[in-house]
Amino acid sequence: MIKDHYDVIRKNKIAFWWFLGRRDLFKKILGKEIKTKVAMGVDIGCGPATNESLYPYFSDNWISLDHSKKSFEDWEKNGSLPLIADIISIPLKVKSADLCFLLDVLEHLENESKALQEINKIIKNGGYLLISVPAFKILWSFHDEQAGHKKRYRGKELERISEENGFEVVRSLYFNSFLFLPILIIRKILRISSKGKNTLEINLSPKFLDKVLYLILKIENFINLNIIKIPFGTSFVVLLRKK
């Protein structure tokens, strides 16, 4: 992972179109299943409070867990309890969580099954796990290497792994489909560019486009959730329930 990756996220998590669009999708997916607040939520691999704006919609009690102290630099009181811990050994009671987030975390791990088994232990029977991962190997780029990714997933692959580790699929879909082709082209160009290895993709998107691109993602989210599921995207999102 590049040295300043946490700082890049911290700087852009509020207004950057990709973060806005994915939070909009997460909120809508969860809202279709969780109608009242649950007792406790756990944000596993929380990063620098990337998802904190979602917390109050689904629970008043959150634990924000990450393996890195860097995630909790300049930590502000946001209604959650910060916890430094490893995903392979989560220091929480068995069946203590009603809802867990695992958002853009699984792709960093060597053994995703081990992590899912550990998370399964802390979730109550019938509790939920929301996962997002980068999708499609064809999109592999310097961005993945900078972020410390091990792989990119296909939807069916992640669903199978989840089901093998004690979960059932409630909802699943691809995210960021409309921009799939432009992103693919940009990544292929960067791959052959002499400056590509040191280029942060987030810096290639002009800030004045944030609102337009966010609107595109909101429209896409509506289509995916209410009309037809688009069979491709740069990310894959799945809501699971513990069996």
C-alpha positions as a LaTeX table, in Angstrom:
\begin{tabular}{lrrr}
\hline
Residue & $x$ (\AA) & $y$ (\AA) & $z$ (\AA) \\
\hline
Met1 & 0.00 & 0.00 & 0.00 \\
Ile2 & 1.35 & 3.47 & $-0.82$ \\
Lys3 & 2.55 & 5.47 & 2.14 \\
Asp4 & $-0.12$ & 8.18 & 2.02 \\
His5 & $-3.12$ & 6.01 & 1.06 \\
Tyr6 & $-4.92$ & 6.68 & 4.35 \\
Asp7 & $-4.35$ & 10.41 & 3.90 \\
Val8 & $-5.75$ & 10.27 & 0.36 \\
Ile9 & $-8.93$ & 8.62 & 1.68 \\
Arg10 & $-9.21$ & 11.02 & 4.63 \\
Lys11 & $-8.92$ & 14.01 & 2.30 \\
Asn12 & $-11.51$ & 12.80 & $-0.23$ \\
Lys13 & $-14.03$ & 10.72 & 1.75 \\
Ile14 & $-16.60$ & 13.52 & 2.18 \\
Ala15 & $-17.06$ & 15.03 & $-1.28$ \\
Phe16 & $-15.44$ & 12.75 & $-3.87$ \\
Trp17 & $-18.08$ & 11.31 & $-6.21$ \\
Trp18 & $-17.07$ & 7.66 & $-5.77$ \\
Phe19 & $-17.37$ & 7.77 & $-1.97$ \\
Leu20 & $-20.70$ & 9.62 & $-2.22$ \\
Gly21 & $-22.12$ & 7.17 & $-4.74$ \\
Arg22 & $-21.12$ & 4.05 & $-2.86$ \\
Arg23 & $-22.51$ & 5.38 & 0.44 \\
Asp24 & $-25.77$ & 6.17 & $-1.35$ \\
Leu25 & $-25.88$ & 2.56 & $-2.58$ \\
Phe26 & $-25.00$ & 1.08 & 0.82 \\
Lys27 & $-27.70$ & 3.13 & 2.53 \\
Lys28 & $-30.35$ & 2.06 & 0.02 \\
Ile29 & $-29.41$ & $-1.64$ & 0.07 \\
Leu30 & $-29.44$ & $-1.75$ & 3.86 \\
Gly31 & $-32.62$ & 0.32 & 4.06 \\
Lys32 & $-34.52$ & $-2.28$ & 2.05 \\
Glu33 & $-33.80$ & $-4.93$ & 4.70 \\
Ile34 & $-33.20$ & $-3.11$ & 7.99 \\
Lys35 & $-36.31$ & $-1.11$ & 8.89 \\
Thr36 & $-35.43$ & $-0.31$ & 12.51 \\
Lys37 & $-32.11$ & 0.36 & 14.20 \\
Val38 & $-30.22$ & $-2.68$ & 15.42 \\
Ala39 & $-28.49$ & $-3.03$ & 18.80 \\
Met40 & $-24.88$ & $-3.04$ & 17.58 \\
Gly41 & $-22.93$ & $-2.54$ & 14.36 \\
Val42 & $-19.26$ & $-3.24$ & 13.64 \\
Asp43 & $-17.38$ & $-1.51$ & 10.81 \\
Ile44 & $-14.52$ & $-3.93$ & 10.08 \\
Gly45 & $-11.59$ & $-2.33$ & 8.29 \\
Cys46 & $-13.15$ & 1.07 & 8.83 \\
Gly47 & $-10.19$ & 3.09 & 7.54 \\
Pro48 & $-10.22$ & 6.79 & 8.46 \\
Ala49 & $-13.95$ & 6.84 & 9.35 \\
Thr50 & $-14.91$ & 6.44 & 5.70 \\
Asn51 & $-18.42$ & 5.16 & 6.43 \\
Glu52 & $-19.31$ & 7.04 & 9.61 \\
Ser53 & $-22.14$ & 9.00 & 8.00 \\
Leu54 & $-24.03$ & 5.70 & 7.59 \\
Tyr55 & $-23.83$ & 4.72 & 11.26 \\
Pro56 & $-26.80$ & 6.66 & 12.72 \\
Tyr57 & $-29.24$ & 5.24 & 10.17 \\
Phe58 & $-28.78$ & 1.66 & 11.32 \\
Ser59 & $-27.58$ & 1.64 & 14.93 \\
Asp60 & $-26.77$ & 3.95 & 17.82 \\
Asn61 & $-23.91$ & 1.70 & 18.93 \\
Trp62 & $-20.93$ & 1.13 & 16.63 \\
Ile63 & $-17.46$ & $-0.29$ & 16.92 \\
Ser64 & $-15.02$ & 0.95 & 14.26 \\
Leu65 & $-12.30$ & $-1.68$ & 13.86 \\
Asp66 & $-9.06$ & $-1.42$ & 11.91 \\
His67 & $-5.62$ & $-3.02$ & 12.11 \\
Ser68 & $-3.82$ & 0.29 & 11.61 \\
Lys69 & $-3.34$ & 3.12 & 14.10 \\
Lys70 & $-3.23$ & 5.44 & 11.10 \\
Ser71 & $-6.99$ & 5.00 & 10.66 \\
Phe72 & $-7.58$ & 6.66 & 14.01 \\
Glu73 & $-5.33$ & 9.71 & 13.62 \\
Asp74 & $-7.38$ & 12.85 & 14.21 \\
Trp75 & $-10.29$ & 10.60 & 15.24 \\
Glu76 & $-13.35$ & 12.65 & 16.06 \\
Lys77 & $-16.17$ & 11.55 & 18.32 \\
Asn78 & $-18.72$ & 10.13 & 15.93 \\
Gly79 & $-20.74$ & 7.84 & 18.14 \\
Ser80 & $-18.49$ & 4.83 & 17.56 \\
Leu81 & $-15.85$ & 3.10 & 19.66 \\
Pro82 & $-12.45$ & 2.83 & 17.91 \\
Leu83 & $-10.77$ & $-0.58$ & 18.16 \\
Ile84 & $-7.36$ & $-1.61$ & 16.82 \\
Ala85 & $-7.52$ & $-5.33$ & 16.03 \\
Asp86 & $-6.82$ & $-7.96$ & 13.38 \\
Ile87 & $-9.70$ & $-9.25$ & 11.28 \\
Ile88 & $-8.45$ & $-12.81$ & 11.77 \\
Ser89 & $-8.81$ & $-12.47$ & 15.54 \\
Ile90 & $-11.62$ & $-10.07$ & 16.42 \\
Pro91 & $-11.78$ & $-9.45$ & 20.20 \\
Leu92 & $-15.57$ & $-9.30$ & 20.46 \\
Lys93 & $-18.08$ & $-11.66$ & 22.03 \\
Val94 & $-19.53$ & $-14.47$ & 19.95 \\
Lys95 & $-22.89$ & $-13.47$ & 18.42 \\
Ser96 & $-22.65$ & $-9.89$ & 19.66 \\
Ala97 & $-23.14$ & $-7.94$ & 16.40 \\
Asp98 & $-26.36$ & $-7.43$ & 14.46 \\
Leu99 & $-24.73$ & $-5.76$ & 11.45 \\
Cys100 & $-21.17$ & $-5.74$ & 10.13 \\
Phe101 & $-19.54$ & $-3.73$ & 7.35 \\
Leu102 & $-16.64$ & $-5.16$ & 5.35 \\
Leu103 & $-16.25$ & $-2.45$ & 2.75 \\
Asp104 & $-13.31$ & $-2.70$ & 0.37 \\
Val105 & $-11.37$ & $-4.85$ & 2.82 \\
Leu106 & $-11.55$ & $-8.45$ & 1.61 \\
Glu107 & $-9.34$ & $-7.80$ & $-1.41$ \\
His108 & $-6.44$ & $-6.94$ & 0.91 \\
Leu109 & $-6.39$ & $-10.39$ & 2.52 \\
Glu110 & $-4.52$ & $-13.55$ & 1.61 \\
Asn111 & $-7.26$ & $-15.78$ & 3.05 \\
Glu112 & $-10.76$ & $-14.37$ & 2.73 \\
Ser113 & $-12.40$ & $-17.55$ & 4.03 \\
Lys114 & $-10.58$ & $-17.27$ & 7.35 \\
Ala115 & $-11.77$ & $-13.69$ & 7.73 \\
Leu116 & $-15.38$ & $-14.57$ & 6.87 \\
Gln117 & $-15.36$ & $-17.42$ & 9.38 \\
Glu118 & $-14.14$ & $-15.04$ & 12.10 \\
Ile119 & $-16.80$ & $-12.47$ & 11.23 \\
Asn120 & $-19.45$ & $-15.17$ & 11.18 \\
Lys121 & $-18.61$ & $-15.94$ & 14.82 \\
Ile122 & $-19.37$ & $-12.42$ & 16.06 \\
Ile123 & $-22.63$ & $-11.95$ & 14.10 \\
Lys124 & $-25.91$ & $-13.01$ & 15.67 \\
Asn125 & $-27.99$ & $-15.62$ & 13.88 \\
Gly126 & $-29.94$ & $-13.76$ & 11.22 \\
Gly127 & $-27.57$ & $-10.78$ & 11.42 \\
Tyr128 & $-26.24$ & $-8.99$ & 8.34 \\
Leu129 & $-22.85$ & $-8.53$ & 6.69 \\
Leu130 & $-22.41$ & $-5.92$ & 3.93 \\
Ile131 & $-19.39$ & $-6.50$ & 1.69 \\
Ser132 & $-17.93$ & $-4.48$ & $-1.18$ \\
Val133 & $-14.92$ & $-5.48$ & $-3.29$ \\
Pro134 & $-13.24$ & $-4.35$ & $-6.52$ \\
Ala135 & $-14.53$ & $-6.32$ & $-9.50$ \\
Phe136 & $-13.13$ & $-7.90$ & $-12.67$ \\
Lys137 & $-9.50$ & $-8.84$ & $-13.16$ \\
Ile138 & $-9.43$ & $-6.95$ & $-16.46$ \\
Leu139 & $-9.50$ & $-3.72$ & $-14.41$ \\
Trp140 & $-6.34$ & $-4.64$ & $-12.47$ \\
Ser141 & $-4.10$ & $-1.56$ & $-12.43$ \\
Phe142 & $-1.45$ & 0.40 & $-10.61$ \\
His143 & $-4.30$ & 1.64 & $-8.41$ \\
Asp144 & $-4.77$ & $-1.90$ & $-7.06$ \\
Glu145 & $-1.05$ & $-2.18$ & $-6.35$ \\
Gln146 & $-0.97$ & 1.24 & $-4.66$ \\
Ala147 & $-3.91$ & 0.25 & $-2.46$ \\
Gly148 & $-2.39$ & $-3.11$ & $-1.49$ \\
His149 & $-4.99$ & $-5.28$ & $-3.23$ \\
Lys150 & $-4.40$ & $-9.01$ & $-3.66$ \\
Lys151 & $-7.18$ & $-9.60$ & $-6.19$ \\
Arg152 & $-10.36$ & $-8.41$ & $-7.85$ \\
Tyr153 & $-13.56$ & $-10.48$ & $-7.73$ \\
Arg154 & $-16.41$ & $-11.63$ & $-9.89$ \\
Gly155 & $-19.81$ & $-11.55$ & $-8.22$ \\
Lys156 & $-20.52$ & $-15.27$ & $-8.40$ \\
Glu157 & $-17.10$ & $-16.02$ & $-6.92$ \\
Leu158 & $-17.70$ & $-13.85$ & $-3.85$ \\
Glu159 & $-21.22$ & $-15.22$ & $-3.40$ \\
Arg160 & $-19.87$ & $-18.78$ & $-3.46$ \\
Ile161 & $-17.13$ & $-18.02$ & $-0.93$ \\
Ser162 & $-19.66$ & $-16.31$ & 1.35 \\
Glu163 & $-22.09$ & $-19.21$ & 1.21 \\
Glu164 & $-19.29$ & $-21.68$ & 1.96 \\
Asn165 & $-18.57$ & $-19.74$ & 5.16 \\
Gly166 & $-22.01$ & $-19.65$ & 6.74 \\
Phe167 & $-23.86$ & $-16.83$ & 4.95 \\
Glu168 & $-26.75$ & $-16.58$ & 2.52 \\
Val169 & $-27.05$ & $-13.91$ & $-0.15$ \\
Val170 & $-29.83$ & $-11.37$ & 0.40 \\
Arg171 & $-28.96$ & $-8.86$ & $-2.33$ \\
Ser172 & $-26.04$ & $-8.42$ & $-4.70$ \\
Leu173 & $-25.15$ & $-6.12$ & $-7.57$ \\
Tyr174 & $-22.32$ & $-4.42$ & $-9.41$ \\
Phe175 & $-21.52$ & $-0.76$ & $-8.77$ \\
Asn176 & $-20.07$ & 1.96 & $-11.02$ \\
Ser177 & $-21.20$ & 0.30 & $-14.24$ \\
Phe178 & $-21.76$ & 3.38 & $-16.42$ \\
Leu179 & $-18.12$ & 4.45 & $-15.97$ \\
Phe180 & $-16.68$ & 0.96 & $-16.45$ \\
Leu181 & $-15.41$ & 1.53 & $-20.00$ \\
Pro182 & $-13.84$ & 4.99 & $-19.42$ \\
Ile183 & $-12.08$ & 3.66 & $-16.30$ \\
Leu184 & $-10.85$ & 0.59 & $-18.20$ \\
Ile185 & $-9.41$ & 2.77 & $-20.97$ \\
Ile186 & $-7.72$ & 5.14 & $-18.52$ \\
Arg187 & $-6.16$ & 2.22 & $-16.64$ \\
Lys188 & $-4.82$ & 0.64 & $-19.83$ \\
Ile189 & $-3.27$ & 3.98 & $-20.83$ \\
Leu190 & $-1.68$ & 4.40 & $-17.39$ \\
Arg191 & $-0.33$ & 0.85 & $-17.61$ \\
Ile192 & 1.81 & 1.75 & $-20.63$ \\
Ser193 & 2.63 & 5.29 & $-19.48$ \\
Ser194 & 6.02 & 6.02 & $-17.92$ \\
Lys195 & 4.27 & 8.05 & $-15.21$ \\
Gly196 & 1.42 & 5.59 & $-14.63$ \\
Lys197 & 2.98 & 3.80 & $-11.68$ \\
Asn198 & 3.14 & 6.99 & $-9.60$ \\
Thr199 & $-0.18$ & 8.47 & $-10.70$ \\
Leu200 & $-3.05$ & 8.54 & $-8.22$ \\
Glu201 & $-6.27$ & 7.96 & $-10.15$ \\
Ile202 & $-8.22$ & 10.08 & $-7.71$ \\
Asn203 & $-6.20$ & 13.10 & $-8.90$ \\
Leu204 & $-7.30$ & 12.55 & $-12.51$ \\
Ser205 & $-10.93$ & 13.41 & $-11.73$ \\
Pro206 & $-11.59$ & 17.19 & $-11.75$ \\
Lys207 & $-13.47$ & 18.38 & $-8.67$ \\
Phe208 & $-16.02$ & 20.26 & $-10.79$ \\
Leu209 & $-17.24$ & 16.88 & $-12.09$ \\
Asp210 & $-17.97$ & 15.47 & $-8.62$ \\
Lys211 & $-21.66$ & 16.46 & $-8.64$ \\
Val212 & $-22.23$ & 15.20 & $-12.19$ \\
Leu213 & $-20.53$ & 11.85 & $-11.58$ \\
Tyr214 & $-22.35$ & 11.45 & $-8.26$ \\
Leu215 & $-25.66$ & 12.03 & $-10.07$ \\
Ile216 & $-24.70$ & 9.36 & $-12.62$ \\
Leu217 & $-24.05$ & 6.90 & $-9.79$ \\
Lys218 & $-27.35$ & 7.76 & $-8.08$ \\
Ile219 & $-29.24$ & 7.08 & $-11.32$ \\
Glu220 & $-27.33$ & 3.83 & $-11.76$ \\
Asn221 & $-28.09$ & 2.82 & $-8.17$ \\
Phe222 & $-31.81$ & 3.39 & $-8.76$ \\
Ile223 & $-31.75$ & 1.28 & $-11.93$ \\
Asn224 & $-29.82$ & $-1.53$ & $-10.24$ \\
Leu225 & $-32.11$ & $-1.67$ & $-7.22$ \\
Asn226 & $-35.48$ & $-1.07$ & $-8.87$ \\
Ile227 & $-35.41$ & $-1.93$ & $-12.59$ \\
Ile228 & $-32.66$ & $-4.29$ & $-13.73$ \\
Lys229 & $-29.31$ & $-5.39$ & $-12.36$ \\
Ile230 & $-26.43$ & $-4.35$ & $-14.62$ \\
Pro231 & $-24.11$ & $-7.38$ & $-14.98$ \\
Phe232 & $-20.81$ & $-5.52$ & $-14.68$ \\
Gly233 & $-19.16$ & $-2.68$ & $-12.78$ \\
Thr234 & $-15.89$ & $-1.65$ & $-11.19$ \\
Ser235 & $-17.06$ & $-2.93$ & $-7.79$ \\
Phe236 & $-19.33$ & $-5.69$ & $-6.48$ \\
Val237 & $-21.58$ & $-5.27$ & $-3.45$ \\
Val238 & $-23.35$ & $-8.06$ & $-1.59$ \\
Leu239 & $-25.58$ & $-8.04$ & 1.49 \\
Leu240 & $-25.38$ & $-11.33$ & 3.39 \\
Arg241 & $-27.35$ & $-12.84$ & 6.23 \\
Lys242 & $-25.86$ & $-15.29$ & 8.71 \\
Lys243 & $-27.51$ & $-18.69$ & 8.29 \\
\hline
\end{tabular}
